[in-house]
Amino acid sequence: MPMPEKKKVGGRPKLAEYQKRTKSCQVMFNESDYIYIKDKANKCGLSISEYCHQAAMDGSVKERINSEQAALIRDIAGVANNVNQIAHKMHAFGFEETYHSCQEIINVLLNLINEFR
């Protein structure tokens, strides 16, 4: 006689009692306010309910970074890596040898800052 297989348990783990949200409150918006809240929630990657919950609990909700901001962060990280390499080069070969590399990095940083504004 074959043994019955155990049913696979899937899904999200159960929350502890103190973590469960058991109380609700209703908030009413007019049409334009609702569209505004919905847009802000979408920008944060949250449902309207979760957005309102975070706003009520923390007083603010942070938006996710967009692809343009992520690219800017990667560019700045690349510049930071170059600065580190230049510092090593400067310690090994002296300031005069690395002066032009420093000027190039300063120009790149200024362009990134102006682009971000």
N, C-alpha and C positions, 0 to 999 in steps of 0.2 A: 504494500500500500504506500503510495508516494506521500512524502511529507508536504503539508501545505506551506507554501512560501510566505514569509513575513511580508506584509504590505510595506512598501517603501514610504518612509516619512519624508515629506518634502515641504517646501514653502518656508515661510518666515518663522523663526523660533518664537515661542510664546513670550509675551512680556511679563515682567513681574507685576504684581498687583499695584505697587506704587507708581509704576510707569504707565499704566493704562489711563487713557483719557476717557473718563466716564461722564463728564459734565459738558454741556454745550451751551452756547449762547447764540442768539440770532442777531445778525447785524443787517440792517437794510441800507441799500445804496440806491441813488437814482441812476438812471441809465448812463449818464456821462461818467459818474464816479465809478460805477461798476466796470465800464470799459477801461478806465484809467487803472484801477486795481488789477484787473485781469492782465493788462499789458505789463505792468510792473512785475506781477507774479511770473509771467512767461519769461521775462528777461532774467529773472532769478532762477528759472528752472523749477519752480514750485507750483503746487496747486494753489488756487485762490484761498482755500481753507488754511493750508500750511503757511502761506504768506501772511495772512491775517493773524495767525497764531504767533508767528515769530515777531511780527510787528508789535503785537500786544505785549508779549513777554519781554522783548529786548529793547523795544522802542525804535528799532531800525532793522532793515533787512538789506544785506549786501547783494549786489548784482553779481552774476558770474562774469568773468572776463570774456570778452569776445575774441575772435581769432586775430583781429588787428592788434589788440593789447597783448595777446600771447606772443605774437611775432615780435613785438617791441621788447618784451621781457627777454626773449631769446637773444635778440640783438644786443641788449645791454649786458647779458651774461657773457656773450662772445667778446665784447669790448673789455669786460672785467678780466677775462682770461688773457687777452692781449696785454693789458696793463701789468698783470702778474709776470708774464714772459719778459716784458720790457724791464721790469724791476730786476729780474735775474740777470738779464743782459747788461744792465747798467752796473750792477755789482761786479760783473766779470770784466767788462771792457771800458767802463767809465762813462761819464755823462755825455761828452761830445759825440761819442759813437752812436748813442741812442737818441739824441736830440730830435732828429727828423721823425723817428718812429713815434715819439711822444706827440709831436705836432699833428701827425696824421690821426692819432687816436683822439686828440682834443677836437679836431674838425669833425670826426665821425660822431662823437658824443654831442657836439653842438647841433649837428644836423638831426640827430635822433630826438633831442629835446625840442627843437623847433617843429619837427614833424608831429610830435605828441601834442603840442599845444593846439 
